[in-house]
Each structure stands twice: as C-alpha cells, then as structure tokens.
Amino acid sequence: MYHNQPSAALEELKEEGLLPNPVHIRDMIIRARLSPEIALELNHKFQQYLHAFGETQDLAKNLLVQLADQPRKD
C-alpha cells in the first residue's frame, strides 16, 4: 500500500501503471518537510494533477457506461 509512501507509489506506477489517488498525494506532500518554495511548486503541480485526474475519471466513466450499455455478442 502506497498511501503515505512516495517510493511505493512510484513503484506501483512503474510496474502496473496505477495512478495514485490525489488524496494520497496531497497527504504525502503535507507529511514531507519541504521548503516554502518547493511546497508552492509541488502544490501547483498537484493542482494540475488533480484536474487531469478528474478529467481522466470522467472519460473512463463515460467509456465504461457506453460499454456497459452495449449488448454482448456471444
């Protein structure tokens, strides 16, 4: 589980292509001891990630809804 371990989250991303939940990334940022400059930079990147993650979830949901509505050809 990567919930508070950036290295474990990175390993899962590399091996399985799993994107970490934004809540967990936010928690990792909060737990890190960062300088104010790096904290601001990471917060900006986090906001971009949060936006892209939400858009990707919507896209995936729409695809799955359309697939679920299609009759199966068996």
NUROGU-653269 format. One record per atom (N, C-alpha, C): residue in one letter; z, y negated, x; atom name. Coordinates in nm, 2 decimals, decimal comma. Each point is the difference from the previous one (the first is absolute). Example, Ala and Ser with C-alpha at 12.3 -4.5 7.8 and 13.67 -1.06 7.14 Angstrom:
2
("a"; (0,78; 0,57; 1,32); "N")
("a"; (0,00; -0,12; -0,09); "CA")
("a"; (0,00; -0,12; 0,09); "C")
("s"; (-0,07; -0,11; -0,04); "N")
("s"; (0,00; -0,11; 0,09); "CA")
("s"; (0,08; -0,11; -0,08); "C")
This chain:
74
("m"; (0,00; 0,12; 0,08); "N")
("m"; (0,00; -0,12; -0,08); "CA")
("m"; (0,00; -0,12; 0,09); "C")
("y"; (-0,08; -0,10; -0,03); "N")
("y"; (-0,02; -0,12; 0,08); "CA")
("y"; (0,07; -0,12; -0,06); "C")
("h"; (0,08; 0,01; -0,10); "N")
("h"; (0,05; -0,11; -0,08); "CA")
("h"; (0,06; -0,11; 0,09); "C")
("n"; (0,05; 0,03; 0,11); "N")
("n"; (0,05; -0,11; 0,08); "CA")
("n"; (-0,03; 0,02; 0,15); "C")
("q"; (-0,10; 0,08; 0,03); "N")
("q"; (-0,04; 0,03; 0,14); "CA")
("q"; (-0,15; -0,04; 0,02); "C")
("p"; (-0,02; -0,11; 0,06); "N")
("p"; (-0,14; -0,04; 0,02); "CA")
("p"; (-0,08; 0,11; 0,08); "C")
("s"; (0,06; 0,06; 0,10); "N")
("s"; (-0,08; 0,10; 0,08); "CA")
("s"; (-0,04; 0,12; -0,09); "C")
("a"; (0,09; 0,04; -0,09); "N")
("a"; (-0,03; 0,11; -0,09); "CA")
("a"; (-0,11; -0,04; -0,10); "C")
("a"; (0,00; -0,12; -0,05); "N")
("a"; (-0,10; -0,05; -0,09); "CA")
("a"; (-0,14; 0,00; 0,07); "C")
("l"; (0,00; -0,05; 0,13); "N")
("l"; (-0,12; 0,00; 0,08); "CA")
("l"; (-0,06; 0,14; 0,02); "C")
("e"; (0,09; 0,09; 0,03); "N")
("e"; (-0,04; 0,14; 0,02); "CA")
("e"; (-0,07; 0,06; -0,13); "C")
("e"; (0,06; -0,03; -0,12); "N")
("e"; (-0,05; 0,05; -0,12); "CA")
("e"; (-0,14; -0,07; -0,03); "C")
("l"; (-0,01; -0,13; 0,03); "N")
("l"; (-0,13; -0,07; -0,01); "CA")
("l"; (-0,11; 0,07; 0,08); "C")
("k"; (0,04; 0,03; 0,13); "N")
("k"; (-0,10; 0,05; 0,09); "CA")
("k"; (-0,04; 0,14; -0,04); "C")
("e"; (0,10; 0,09; -0,04); "N")
("e"; (-0,03; 0,14; -0,03); "CA")
("e"; (-0,06; 0,02; -0,14); "C")
("e"; (0,06; -0,07; -0,10); "N")
("e"; (-0,04; 0,03; -0,13); "CA")
("e"; (-0,06; -0,11; -0,08); "C")
("g"; (-0,01; -0,12; 0,06); "N")
("g"; (-0,06; -0,11; -0,07); "CA")
("g"; (0,08; -0,06; -0,11); "C")
("l"; (0,13; 0,03; 0,00); "N")
("l"; (0,09; -0,05; -0,10); "CA")
("l"; (0,04; -0,14; 0,03); "C")
("l"; (-0,03; -0,09; -0,10); "N")
("l"; (0,05; -0,14; 0,02); "CA")
("l"; (0,14; -0,01; -0,05); "C")
("p"; (0,08; -0,07; 0,08); "N")
("p"; (0,14; -0,02; -0,04); "CA")
("p"; (0,02; -0,09; -0,12); "C")
("n"; (0,09; 0,03; -0,08); "N")
("n"; (0,03; -0,08; -0,12); "CA")
("n"; (0,04; -0,14; 0,06); "C")
("p"; (-0,05; -0,11; -0,06); "N")
("p"; (0,04; -0,13; 0,04); "CA")
("p"; (0,15; -0,03; 0,01); "C")
("v"; (0,08; 0,06; -0,10); "N")
("v"; (0,14; -0,01; 0,00); "CA")
("v"; (0,06; 0,05; 0,13); "C")
("h"; (-0,05; 0,11; 0,05); "N")
("h"; (0,06; 0,06; 0,12); "CA")
("h"; (-0,04; -0,09; 0,12); "C")
("i"; (-0,12; -0,05; 0,00); "N")
("i"; (-0,04; -0,09; 0,12); "CA")
("i"; (0,09; -0,13; -0,01); "C")
("r"; (0,02; -0,05; -0,11); "N")
("r"; (0,09; -0,12; -0,01); "CA")
("r"; (0,14; 0,03; 0,05); "C")
("d"; (0,05; 0,12; -0,03); "N")
("d"; (0,13; 0,04; 0,05); "CA")
("d"; (0,00; 0,01; 0,15); "C")
("m"; (-0,11; 0,06; 0,05); "N")
("m"; (-0,01; 0,01; 0,15); "CA")
("m"; (0,00; -0,14; 0,07); "C")
("i"; (-0,07; -0,09; -0,06); "N")
("i"; (0,00; -0,14; 0,05); "CA")
("i"; (0,14; -0,06; 0,00); "C")
("i"; (0,07; 0,02; -0,11); "N")
("i"; (0,13; -0,06; -0,02); "CA")
("i"; (0,10; 0,06; 0,10); "C")
("r"; (-0,01; 0,13; 0,02); "N")
("r"; (0,09; 0,07; 0,10); "CA")
("r"; (-0,03; -0,03; 0,14); "C")
("a"; (-0,12; -0,04; 0,03); "N")
("a"; (-0,04; -0,03; 0,14); "CA")
("a"; (0,07; -0,13; 0,05); "C")
("r"; (0,03; -0,01; 0,12); "N")
("r"; (0,06; -0,12; 0,06); "CA")
("r"; (-0,11; -0,08; 0,06); "C")
("l"; (-0,06; -0,09; -0,07); "N")
("l"; (-0,12; -0,07; 0,04); "CA")
("l"; (0,03; -0,15; 0,03); "C")
("s"; (-0,08; -0,06; 0,09); "N")
("s"; (0,01; -0,14; 0,02); "CA")
("s"; (-0,05; -0,07; -0,13); "C")
("p"; (0,03; -0,12; -0,02); "N")
("p"; (-0,05; -0,07; -0,12); "CA")
("p"; (-0,16; -0,01; 0,00); "C")
("e"; (-0,06; -0,01; 0,11); "N")
("e"; (-0,14; -0,01; 0,01); "CA")
("e"; (-0,07; 0,13; -0,04); "C")
("i"; (0,06; 0,11; 0,05); "N")
("i"; (-0,06; 0,13; -0,03); "CA")
("i"; (0,03; 0,04; -0,14); "C")
("a"; (0,12; -0,04; -0,05); "N")
("a"; (0,03; 0,03; -0,14); "CA")
("a"; (-0,10; -0,07; -0,10); "C")
("l"; (-0,03; -0,13; 0,03); "N")
("l"; (-0,10; -0,07; -0,08); "CA")
("l"; (-0,13; 0,06; 0,01); "C")
("e"; (-0,05; 0,04; 0,12); "N")
("e"; (-0,13; 0,07; 0,01); "CA")
("e"; (0,00; 0,13; -0,08); "C")
("l"; (0,10; 0,08; 0,02); "N")
("l"; (0,00; 0,13; -0,07); "CA")
("l"; (0,01; -0,02; -0,15); "C")
("n"; (0,08; -0,10; -0,05); "N")
("n"; (0,00; -0,03; -0,14); "CA")
("n"; (-0,13; -0,04; -0,06); "C")
("h"; (-0,08; -0,08; 0,08); "N")
("h"; (-0,13; -0,03; -0,05); "CA")
("h"; (-0,09; 0,12; -0,01); "C")
("k"; (0,00; 0,09; 0,11); "N")
("k"; (-0,07; 0,12; -0,01); "CA")
("k"; (0,04; 0,09; -0,11); "C")
("f"; (0,13; 0,01; -0,02); "N")
("f"; (0,06; 0,08; -0,11); "CA")
("f"; (-0,06; -0,05; -0,14); "C")
("q"; (-0,01; -0,13; -0,02); "N")
("q"; (-0,05; -0,05; -0,12); "CA")
("q"; (-0,14; 0,04; -0,02); "C")
("q"; (-0,08; 0,00; 0,10); "N")
("q"; (-0,14; 0,05; 0,00); "CA")
("q"; (0,00; 0,15; -0,04); "C")
("y"; (0,09; 0,07; 0,06); "N")
("y"; (0,00; 0,15; -0,02); "CA")
("y"; (0,04; 0,02; -0,15); "C")
("l"; (0,10; -0,07; -0,05); "N")
("l"; (0,05; 0,01; -0,13); "CA")
("l"; (-0,12; -0,02; -0,10); "C")
("h"; (-0,08; -0,11; 0,02); "N")
("h"; (-0,11; -0,03; -0,08); "CA")
("h"; (-0,11; 0,11; 0,00); "C")
("a"; (-0,03; 0,05; 0,12); "N")
("a"; (-0,10; 0,10; 0,02); "CA")
("a"; (0,05; 0,13; -0,06); "C")
("f"; (0,13; 0,04; 0,01); "N")
("f"; (0,05; 0,12; -0,05); "CA")
("f"; (-0,01; 0,00; -0,15); "C")
("g"; (0,03; -0,12; -0,06); "N")
("g"; (-0,01; -0,01; -0,15); "CA")
("g"; (-0,14; 0,02; -0,05); "C")
("e"; (-0,09; -0,06; 0,07); "N")
("e"; (-0,14; 0,01; -0,04); "CA")
("e"; (-0,05; 0,14; 0,02); "C")
("t"; (0,04; 0,07; 0,10); "N")
("t"; (-0,04; 0,14; 0,02); "CA")
("t"; (0,06; 0,09; -0,10); "C")
("q"; (0,13; -0,03; -0,04); "N")
("q"; (0,06; 0,08; -0,11); "CA")
("q"; (-0,08; -0,02; -0,13); "C")
("d"; (-0,04; -0,12; -0,03); "N")
("d"; (-0,08; -0,02; -0,12); "CA")
("d"; (-0,13; 0,07; 0,00); "C")
("l"; (-0,07; 0,00; 0,11); "N")
("l"; (-0,13; 0,06; 0,02); "CA")
("l"; (0,02; 0,15; -0,02); "C")
("a"; (0,10; 0,06; 0,07); "N")
("a"; (0,03; 0,14; -0,01); "CA")
("a"; (0,03; 0,04; -0,15); "C")
("k"; (0,08; -0,08; -0,06); "N")
("k"; (0,04; 0,03; -0,14); "CA")
("k"; (-0,12; 0,00; -0,09); "C")
("n"; (-0,09; -0,10; 0,01); "N")
("n"; (-0,12; 0,00; -0,08); "CA")
("n"; (-0,09; 0,12; 0,03); "C")
("l"; (-0,02; 0,04; 0,12); "N")
("l"; (-0,07; 0,12; 0,03); "CA")
("l"; (0,06; 0,12; -0,06); "C")
("l"; (0,13; 0,02; 0,01); "N")
("l"; (0,06; 0,11; -0,06); "CA")
("l"; (0,00; 0,00; -0,15); "C")
("v"; (0,01; -0,11; -0,06); "N")
("v"; (-0,01; -0,01; -0,15); "CA")
("v"; (-0,14; 0,05; -0,04); "C")
("q"; (-0,10; -0,05; 0,07); "N")
("q"; (-0,14; 0,04; -0,04); "CA")
("q"; (-0,02; 0,15; 0,02); "C")
("l"; (0,05; 0,05; 0,11); "N")
("l"; (-0,01; 0,14; 0,03); "CA")
("l"; (0,07; 0,09; -0,10); "C")
("a"; (0,12; -0,05; -0,04); "N")
("a"; (0,08; 0,07; -0,10); "CA")
("a"; (-0,07; 0,01; -0,14); "C")
("d"; (-0,07; -0,11; -0,03); "N")
("d"; (-0,07; 0,00; -0,13); "CA")
("d"; (-0,13; 0,08; 0,00); "C")
("q"; (-0,05; 0,04; 0,11); "N")
("q"; (-0,13; 0,08; 0,00); "CA")
("q"; (0,03; 0,14; -0,04); "C")
("p"; (-0,09; 0,06; -0,08); "N")
("p"; (0,01; 0,14; -0,04); "CA")
("p"; (-0,04; 0,08; 0,13); "C")
("r"; (0,07; 0,11; 0,01); "N")
("r"; (-0,03; 0,09; 0,11); "CA")
("r"; (-0,12; 0,09; -0,02); "C")
("k"; (-0,07; 0,02; 0,10); "N")
("k"; (-0,12; 0,09; -0,01); "CA")
("k"; (0,03; 0,13; 0,07); "C")
("d"; (0,05; 0,10; -0,08); "N")
("d"; (0,03; 0,13; 0,06); "CA")
("d"; (-0,10; 0,10; -0,04); "C")
